[in-house]
């Protein structure tokens, strides 16, 4: 709109700096890089060395495709994803997705609590860190009026900590650069087995991609911010790739052939190689990964359920915060039970895996369907190449679901009921 010659001068806003044009993708990266991702990356590096770098690239590309689809959906529509699902498919489907994500997030929160415990175990062998950080998270959750902005700033700090910590560990490890680069080329001599689907599954996290559509709305982005939202999603995916590849390279350099059952095993085996300082640096990165995933994972479970039920439209609403608190407390209680019993709660883990088998393909399909529905987005559908890559990604999600169902869920159910 032009100002008249006699009117006041139009105030032109200063262009935003690059870090002001990102945020949702950074938060998504934080929830993906958690204790499970660190353990899987370390195991892969210890088993294959650098040979599976190309698998990480493929997984990150699929994650990037789905986060960009989700981000586009969030900025071109005025309603939340749960509302769109309820309107175009029925409230039952929105509730089903919400309940599934709530249950999965609660189960993952168990792992995040153990990750925080493992990060402190070498220096503070007590249950106090679990109580302390759950309490701090609850305070953080209810104290801030603009919860999204506070989370975005915190995640920027934690991503910086992760990048610095794992880069320093990589410096200790000194990988062979030629061999590392060769790992980006698939080799017929080192064909991946189905077990590597775990690496894909901890990087290509459909629930986190689904949540991107909510985050761009909380950021305040609208149709005019489409390019920023897509750029942001790509930055987040790139951060996932860099951190995962650094962890794999470190393990591939110094932990080849070693058995790694938990992230605590990774930290313990680094001490003789890197010294106490190197182990401490790894634990700082592990803590940042665990706590960032710890907080955002809970929000995903709580907010998507609240939206699916039609009870909340923003993270700041009380119902969404109460559901998020329920995810936090459930994860903490299950973790404490596992630590006291000295064994993982098999029944809860199997149930979570069973729900994941159903929910992940369902969410991937719903995202792809909504993003291509003329009734939802009009003519603003993803490009043909994006849709083709998303279709391949959906097949990968179905393959992962089949693998989890046949190798983990059905055998464990047979044991539990035999």
VOZAZA-429700 format. One line per 5 residues: number of its first residue (from 0); their letters; for each residue x, y, z of C-alpha. Coordinates in steps of 0.2 Angstrom, whole numbers, plus 5000, padded with zeros to 4 digits. Layout:
residues N
NUM) a) X/Y/Z  ...
This chain:
residues 418
0) xxxxx) 5000/5000/5000  5008/5017/4995  5008/5031/5007  5002/5048/5000  5015/5062/4998
5) xxxxx) 5007/5072/5012  5004/5058/5023  5016/5050/5036  5031/5040/5030  5028/5022/5030
10) xxxxx) 5039/5013/5043  5049/4999/5034  5053/4985/5046  5071/4980/5047  5075/4964/5038
15) xxxxx) 5075/4949/5050  5092/4941/5054  5094/4923/5049  5092/4916/5067  5075/4925/5068
20) xxxxx) 5069/4916/5053  5071/4899/5060  5063/4890/5076  5051/4877/5072  5063/4866/5063
25) xxxxx) 5076/4868/5077  5063/4862/5090  5059/4847/5079  5078/4843/5078  5079/4843/5097
30) xxxxx) 5065/4831/5099  5072/4819/5086  5090/4820/5093  5087/4811/5110  5095/4797/5120
35) xxxxx) 5087/4784/5108  5095/4792/5093  5112/4794/5101  5112/4776/5106  5106/4770/5089
40) xxxxx) 5119/4781/5080  5133/4775/5092  5128/4756/5089  5128/4759/5070  5145/4767/5071
45) xxxxx) 5152/4753/5082  5145/4740/5070  5148/4747/5053  5161/4761/5055  5157/4775/5042
50) xxxxx) 5149/4763/5030  5131/4768/5033  5133/4787/5032  5122/4786/5016  5108/4778/5027
55) xxxxx) 5108/4794/5038  5107/4805/5022  5092/4796/5016  5083/4796/5033  5086/4814/5035
60) xxxxx) 5079/4818/5017  5063/4808/5021  5062/4818/5037  5065/4834/5028  5051/4830/5015
65) xxxxx) 5038/4827/5028  5043/4842/5039  5042/4853/5024  5025/4846/5019  5019/4848/5037
70) xxxxx) 5026/4866/5038  5017/4871/5022  5001/4864/5028  5003/4874/5044  5006/4891/5036
75) xxxxx) 4993/4889/5021  4978/4884/5033  4971/4894/5047  4965/4879/5057  4975/4867/5067
80) xxxxx) 4979/4850/5060  4968/4841/5072  4954/4853/5068  4957/4849/5049  4957/4830/5052
85) xxxxx) 4941/4832/5062  4932/4842/5049  4937/4832/5034  4938/4814/5041  4929/4815/5057
90) xxxxx) 4933/4819/5076  4936/4800/5079  4951/4800/5068  4958/4816/5077  4955/4808/5094
95) xxxxx) 4963/4792/5088  4979/4801/5082  4979/4811/5098  4978/4796/5110  4991/4787/5100
100) xxxxx) 5003/4801/5100  5000/4804/5119  5004/4785/5123  5019/4785/5112  5026/4801/5119
105) xxxxx) 5023/4794/5137  5033/4779/5132  5047/4789/5124  5047/4800/5140  5053/4784/5149
110) xxxxx) 5068/4783/5138  5071/4802/5140  5071/4800/5159  5084/4786/5158  5094/4797/5147
115) xxxxx) 5095/4811/5159  5099/4798/5173  5113/4791/5162  5120/4809/5159  5122/4812/5177
120) xxxxx) 5126/4794/5183  5145/4796/5182  5145/4812/5192  5129/4811/5202  5124/4793/5205
125) xxxxx) 5106/4797/5212  5088/4798/5208  5088/4817/5212  5092/4823/5194  5076/4814/5188
130) xxxxx) 5065/4823/5201  5074/4839/5199  5073/4840/5180  5054/4835/5180  5051/4848/5193
135) xxxxx) 5060/4861/5183  5051/4856/5167  5034/4858/5176  5039/4875/5182  5045/4880/5164
140) xxxxx) 5029/4873/5157  5017/4883/5168  5028/4899/5171  5029/4906/5154  5015/4915/5146
145) xxxxx) 5022/4914/5129  5028/4896/5130  5033/4894/5112  5045/4909/5112  5053/4902/5128
150) xxxxx) 5055/4885/5121  5062/4891/5105  5076/4901/5114  5080/4886/5125  5081/4874/5111
155) xxxxx) 5094/4886/5102  5105/4885/5117  5103/4866/5119  5107/4864/5100  5122/4874/5102
160) xxxxx) 5128/4864/5117  5125/4847/5107  5134/4853/5092  5149/4859/5102  5150/4844/5113
165) xxxxx) 5149/4831/5099  5161/4841/5089  5174/4841/5103  5171/4822/5105  5174/4820/5086
170) xxxxx) 5190/4830/5088  5196/4817/5101  5191/4803/5089  5200/4810/5074  5191/4799/5061
175) xxxxx) 5199/4795/5044  5192/4809/5032  5194/4798/5016  5185/4783/5024  5172/4794/5031
180) xxxxx) 5168/4802/5015  5167/4785/5007  5153/4780/5018  5141/4792/5009  5142/4780/4994
185) xxxxx) 5132/4764/4996  5143/4749/4995  5138/4731/4989  5151/4724/5001  5142/4731/5017
190) xxxxx) 5123/4730/5013  5112/4736/5027  5101/4723/5036  5084/4726/5043  5092/4731/5060
195) xxxxx) 5097/4747/5052  5079/4752/5051  5081/4757/5069  5093/4771/5063  5080/4776/5050
200) xxxxx) 5066/4776/5063  5075/4786/5076  5079/4800/5062  5063/4799/5052  5051/4802/5066
205) xxxxx) 5034/4805/5059  5026/4812/5075  5039/4825/5076  5036/4830/5057  5017/4830/5061
210) xxxxx) 5020/4842/5075  5029/4854/5063  5012/4860/5057  5008/4866/5075  5025/4874/5078
215) xxxxx) 5024/4886/5063  5007/4892/5069  5014/4895/5086  5029/4905/5078  5015/4916/5071
220) xxxxx) 5019/4912/5052  5006/4913/5039  5004/4912/5020  5017/4925/5017  5030/4916/5027
225) xxxxx) 5029/4900/5017  5047/4901/5011  5054/4905/5028  5044/4889/5035  5052/4878/5021
230) xxxxx) 5069/4885/5024  5067/4882/5043  5062/4864/5040  5078/4861/5030  5089/4869/5043
235) xxxxx) 5082/4858/5056  5084/4842/5045  5102/4848/5042  5106/4849/5060  5099/4832/5063
240) xxxxx) 5111/4825/5050  5126/4834/5056  5124/4828/5074  5119/4810/5069  5134/4809/5058
245) xxxxx) 5146/4816/5071  5140/4803/5084  5142/4789/5071  5159/4795/5066  5165/4795/5084
250) xxxxx) 5159/4778/5087  5166/4772/5071  5183/4778/5075  5185/4772/5093  5171/4760/5098
255) xxxxx) 5172/4747/5083  5166/4730/5088  5160/4735/5106  5144/4730/5113  5133/4746/5118
260) xxxxx) 5117/4742/5127  5113/4759/5134  5120/4777/5132  5128/4775/5149  5139/4761/5141
265) xxxxx) 5144/4773/5127  5149/4786/5140  5158/4773/5151  5168/4766/5136  5174/4784/5131
270) xxxxx) 5182/4787/5147  5197/4776/5144  5199/4783/5127  5196/4801/5130  5199/4803/5148
275) xxxxx) 5187/4810/5161  5186/4827/5152  5181/4818/5136  5168/4808/5145  5161/4823/5153
280) xxxxx) 5160/4832/5137  5149/4818/5130  5138/4818/5145  5135/4837/5143  5129/4833/5125
285) xxxxx) 5119/4819/5130  5111/4829/5144  5107/4843/5131  5099/4830/5119  5090/4821/5133
290) xxxxx) 5082/4837/5141  5078/4845/5124  5069/4829/5118  5062/4827/5136  5053/4844/5135
295) xxxxx) 5047/4844/5117  5042/4826/5117  5030/4830/5131  5023/4844/5122  5020/4834/5107
300) xxxxx) 5010/4821/5117  5000/4833/5127  4996/4846/5114  4991/4834/5099  4979/4825/5111
305) xxxxx) 4971/4842/5117  4969/4847/5099  4963/4830/5094  4949/4831/5107  4945/4849/5102
310) xxxxx) 4950/4856/5119  4964/4868/5115  4971/4878/5100  4987/4884/5108  5001/4877/5119
315) xxxxx) 4998/4891/5132  4980/4884/5136  4978/4875/5152  4971/4859/5145  4986/4857/5134
320) xxxxx) 4998/4860/5148  4989/4848/5160  4990/4834/5146  5009/4838/5144  5011/4837/5163
325) xxxxx) 5003/4820/5162  5016/4814/5149  5030/4821/5160  5024/4812/5176  5020/4796/5167
330) xxxxx) 5037/4795/5159  5046/4799/5176  5036/4786/5186  5039/4772/5173  5058/4776/5173
335) xxxxx) 5059/4776/5192  5050/4759/5192  5062/4752/5179  5077/4759/5189  5070/4751/5205
340) xxxxx) 5066/4734/5197  5083/4734/5187  5073/4729/5171  5064/4738/5158  5044/4737/5159
345) xxxxx) 5042/4725/5145  5023/4726/5144  5023/4745/5142  5037/4745/5129  5028/4732/5119
350) xxxxx) 5012/4742/5120  5021/4758/5114  5029/4748/5100  5012/4741/5095  5004/4758/5095
355) xxxxx) 5019/4765/5084  5016/4752/5071  4998/4759/5068  5001/4777/5072  5016/4782/5062
360) xxxxx) 5010/4776/5045  4993/4784/5049  5000/4801/5053  5011/4800/5037  4996/4796/5027
365) xxxxx) 4986/4810/5035  4999/4823/5032  5001/4818/5014  4982/4817/5011  4979/4834/5019
370) xxxxx) 4993/4843/5010  4986/4837/4993  4968/4840/4997  4960/4854/4987  4947/4856/5000
375) xxxxx) 4961/4860/5013  4975/4869/5004  4967/4874/4987  4980/4875/4973  4995/4876/4986
380) xxxxx) 4999/4858/4985  5017/4851/4986  5027/4849/4970  5027/4833/4961  5044/4828/4966
385) xxxxx) 5040/4832/4984  5025/4821/4983  5035/4807/4975  5048/4807/4989  5034/4807/5002
390) xxxxx) 5026/4792/4994  5043/4783/4995  5044/4789/5013  5027/4782/5017  5033/4765/5010
395) xxxxx) 5048/4766/5022  5037/4770/5037  5026/4755/5032  5042/4744/5031  5048/4750/5048
400) xxxxx) 5031/4746/5055  5031/4729/5048  5048/4726/5055  5044/4732/5072  5028/4721/5072
405) xxxxx) 5036/4705/5066  5052/4706/5076  5047/4715/5092  5028/4716/5095  5022/4698/5090
410) xxxxx) 5036/4688/5098  5035/4698/5115  5016/4696/5115  5018/4678/5112  5030/4677/5127
415) xxx) 5019/4688/5138  5003/4677/5135  5012/4660/5134
